[in-house]
Amino acid sequence: ASADESYYFEGGIWKDLYNNTTIDYPGTANFCIKALTNPVFLNLGSPTNVQISLDAINVYIAWDNVQNANTYHIYTSDDPYGTFNYVATTATNSWSATLDASTKRFYYIVADSALTRVDVPNVIRLNKR
């Protein structure tokens, strides 16, 4: 170790560890530093400009990217006021699935980041005829 490389806080002031004579080998030291942080909660918005399209067997949903989101979670239900169940996660701003022609489905998309999840429903009504 050399002077002006490592410091410790004692008695309300920062001291140069190199000058610490209270350790067994003055001028040497090993430190394990654990960085503690508070969680950061991002206020992610809901996906906007949601577009849905169908073909004979698939539903395609796309939306504008949400700032700071790195994944999107897709939920579905057969009742717009019922319980929505998780079906998929995508790292892109689109998703598709095979349709069940006998069931009406509702979807919502949740923007997510590595730091937090904010569940803000964006319900889409889909009627398969």
TORKOL-4160 file (C-alpha; in steps of 0.2 Angstrom, whole numbers, padded with zeros to 4 digits, m for minus):
129
<pt num="1" X="0000" Y="0000" Z="0000"/>
<pt num="2" X="0005" Y="0018" Z="m0003"/>
<pt num="3" X="0000" Y="0034" Z="0005"/>
<pt num="4" X="m0016" Y="0043" Z="m0002"/>
<pt num="5" X="m0023" Y="0026" Z="m0008"/>
<pt num="6" X="m0035" Y="0020" Z="0005"/>
<pt num="7" X="m0045" Y="0029" Z="0019"/>
<pt num="8" X="m0055" Y="0025" Z="0034"/>
<pt num="9" X="m0067" Y="0036" Z="0044"/>
<pt num="10" X="m0064" Y="0038" Z="0062"/>
<pt num="11" X="m0068" Y="0052" Z="0075"/>
<pt num="12" X="m0078" Y="0061" Z="0062"/>
<pt num="13" X="m0064" Y="0063" Z="0050"/>
<pt num="14" X="m0056" Y="0053" Z="0035"/>
<pt num="15" X="m0039" Y="0047" Z="0039"/>
<pt num="16" X="m0026" Y="0039" Z="0027"/>
<pt num="17" X="m0025" Y="0020" Z="0031"/>
<pt num="18" X="m0006" Y="0020" Z="0026"/>
<pt num="19" X="m0003" Y="0031" Z="0042"/>
<pt num="20" X="m0013" Y="0019" Z="0053"/>
<pt num="21" X="m0001" Y="0012" Z="0066"/>
<pt num="22" X="m0014" Y="0003" Z="0076"/>
<pt num="23" X="m0014" Y="m0012" Z="0064"/>
<pt num="24" X="m0002" Y="m0027" Z="0065"/>
<pt num="25" X="0007" Y="m0021" Z="0049"/>
<pt num="26" X="0007" Y="m0003" Z="0047"/>
<pt num="27" X="0006" Y="0003" Z="0029"/>
<pt num="28" X="m0003" Y="m0012" Z="0023"/>
<pt num="29" X="m0021" Y="m0017" Z="0023"/>
<pt num="30" X="m0035" Y="m0026" Z="0014"/>
<pt num="31" X="m0052" Y="m0020" Z="0013"/>
<pt num="32" X="m0068" Y="m0028" Z="0008"/>
<pt num="33" X="m0081" Y="m0015" Z="0003"/>
<pt num="34" X="m0099" Y="m0019" Z="0003"/>
<pt num="35" X="m0109" Y="m0006" Z="m0006"/>
<pt num="36" X="m0126" Y="m0004" Z="0001"/>
<pt num="37" X="m0140" Y="0005" Z="m0009"/>
<pt num="38" X="m0158" Y="0009" Z="m0007"/>
<pt num="39" X="m0170" Y="0002" Z="m0021"/>
<pt num="40" X="m0173" Y="0013" Z="m0035"/>
<pt num="41" X="m0191" Y="0014" Z="m0041"/>
<pt num="42" X="m0194" Y="0020" Z="m0058"/>
<pt num="43" X="m0211" Y="0026" Z="m0063"/>
<pt num="44" X="m0213" Y="0017" Z="m0079"/>
<pt num="45" X="m0228" Y="0022" Z="m0089"/>
<pt num="46" X="m0240" Y="0010" Z="m0098"/>
<pt num="47" X="m0236" Y="0005" Z="m0116"/>
<pt num="48" X="m0245" Y="0017" Z="m0128"/>
<pt num="49" X="m0250" Y="0016" Z="m0146"/>
<pt num="50" X="m0255" Y="m0002" Z="m0144"/>
<pt num="51" X="m0260" Y="m0011" Z="m0160"/>
<pt num="52" X="m0267" Y="m0028" Z="m0162"/>
<pt num="53" X="m0270" Y="m0038" Z="m0178"/>
<pt num="54" X="m0276" Y="m0055" Z="m0182"/>
<pt num="55" X="m0274" Y="m0068" Z="m0195"/>
<pt num="56" X="m0282" Y="m0085" Z="m0196"/>
<pt num="57" X="m0273" Y="m0093" Z="m0182"/>
<pt num="58" X="m0263" Y="m0079" Z="m0172"/>
<pt num="59" X="m0265" Y="m0063" Z="m0163"/>
<pt num="60" X="m0251" Y="m0050" Z="m0164"/>
<pt num="61" X="m0249" Y="m0036" Z="m0152"/>
<pt num="62" X="m0237" Y="m0021" Z="m0153"/>
<pt num="63" X="m0234" Y="m0005" Z="m0144"/>
<pt num="64" X="m0222" Y="0009" Z="m0142"/>
<pt num="65" X="m0207" Y="0007" Z="m0131"/>
<pt num="66" X="m0208" Y="0013" Z="m0113"/>
<pt num="67" X="m0193" Y="0023" Z="m0107"/>
<pt num="68" X="m0182" Y="0013" Z="m0095"/>
<pt num="69" X="m0191" Y="m0003" Z="m0098"/>
<pt num="70" X="m0181" Y="m0019" Z="m0103"/>
<pt num="71" X="m0195" Y="m0032" Z="m0103"/>
<pt num="72" X="m0214" Y="m0032" Z="m0105"/>
<pt num="73" X="m0225" Y="m0045" Z="m0096"/>
<pt num="74" X="m0241" Y="m0050" Z="m0105"/>
<pt num="75" X="m0257" Y="m0055" Z="m0096"/>
<pt num="76" X="m0273" Y="m0062" Z="m0102"/>
<pt num="77" X="m0291" Y="m0066" Z="m0096"/>
<pt num="78" X="m0307" Y="m0071" Z="m0104"/>
<pt num="79" X="m0316" Y="m0057" Z="m0093"/>
<pt num="80" X="m0310" Y="m0039" Z="m0094"/>
<pt num="81" X="m0315" Y="m0037" Z="m0075"/>
<pt num="82" X="m0309" Y="m0054" Z="m0070"/>
<pt num="83" X="m0292" Y="m0061" Z="m0065"/>
<pt num="84" X="m0278" Y="m0059" Z="m0078"/>
<pt num="85" X="m0265" Y="m0072" Z="m0079"/>
<pt num="86" X="m0247" Y="m0071" Z="m0084"/>
<pt num="87" X="m0243" Y="m0078" Z="m0101"/>
<pt num="88" X="m0227" Y="m0072" Z="m0107"/>
<pt num="89" X="m0212" Y="m0060" Z="m0105"/>
<pt num="90" X="m0204" Y="m0052" Z="m0120"/>
<pt num="91" X="m0189" Y="m0041" Z="m0122"/>
<pt num="92" X="m0196" Y="m0032" Z="m0137"/>
<pt num="93" X="m0211" Y="m0021" Z="m0140"/>
<pt num="94" X="m0222" Y="m0034" Z="m0148"/>
<pt num="95" X="m0229" Y="m0052" Z="m0145"/>
<pt num="96" X="m0239" Y="m0065" Z="m0154"/>
<pt num="97" X="m0248" Y="m0081" Z="m0149"/>
<pt num="98" X="m0259" Y="m0094" Z="m0157"/>
<pt num="99" X="m0278" Y="m0090" Z="m0155"/>
<pt num="100" X="m0291" Y="m0101" Z="m0147"/>
<pt num="101" X="m0305" Y="m0097" Z="m0159"/>
<pt num="102" X="m0318" Y="m0102" Z="m0146"/>
<pt num="103" X="m0313" Y="m0090" Z="m0133"/>
<pt num="104" X="m0314" Y="m0071" Z="m0132"/>
<pt num="105" X="m0298" Y="m0064" Z="m0124"/>
<pt num="106" X="m0292" Y="m0048" Z="m0116"/>
<pt num="107" X="m0274" Y="m0043" Z="m0114"/>
<pt num="108" X="m0264" Y="m0031" Z="m0104"/>
<pt num="109" X="m0245" Y="m0027" Z="m0105"/>
<pt num="110" X="m0234" Y="m0022" Z="m0090"/>
<pt num="111" X="m0218" Y="m0013" Z="m0093"/>
<pt num="112" X="m0204" Y="m0019" Z="m0082"/>
<pt num="113" X="m0186" Y="m0014" Z="m0079"/>
<pt num="114" X="m0172" Y="m0023" Z="m0069"/>
<pt num="115" X="m0176" Y="m0011" Z="m0055"/>
<pt num="116" X="m0194" Y="m0012" Z="m0052"/>
<pt num="117" X="m0211" Y="m0018" Z="m0059"/>
<pt num="118" X="m0226" Y="m0006" Z="m0060"/>
<pt num="119" X="m0242" Y="m0015" Z="m0064"/>
<pt num="120" X="m0253" Y="m0003" Z="m0074"/>
<pt num="121" X="m0266" Y="m0012" Z="m0084"/>
<pt num="122" X="m0268" Y="m0008" Z="m0102"/>
<pt num="123" X="m0283" Y="m0018" Z="m0107"/>
<pt num="124" X="m0286" Y="m0023" Z="m0125"/>
<pt num="125" X="m0302" Y="m0031" Z="m0130"/>
<pt num="126" X="m0301" Y="m0045" Z="m0143"/>
<pt num="127" X="m0316" Y="m0053" Z="m0151"/>
<pt num="128" X="m0313" Y="m0067" Z="m0162"/>
<pt num="129" X="m0327" Y="m0070" Z="m0175"/>
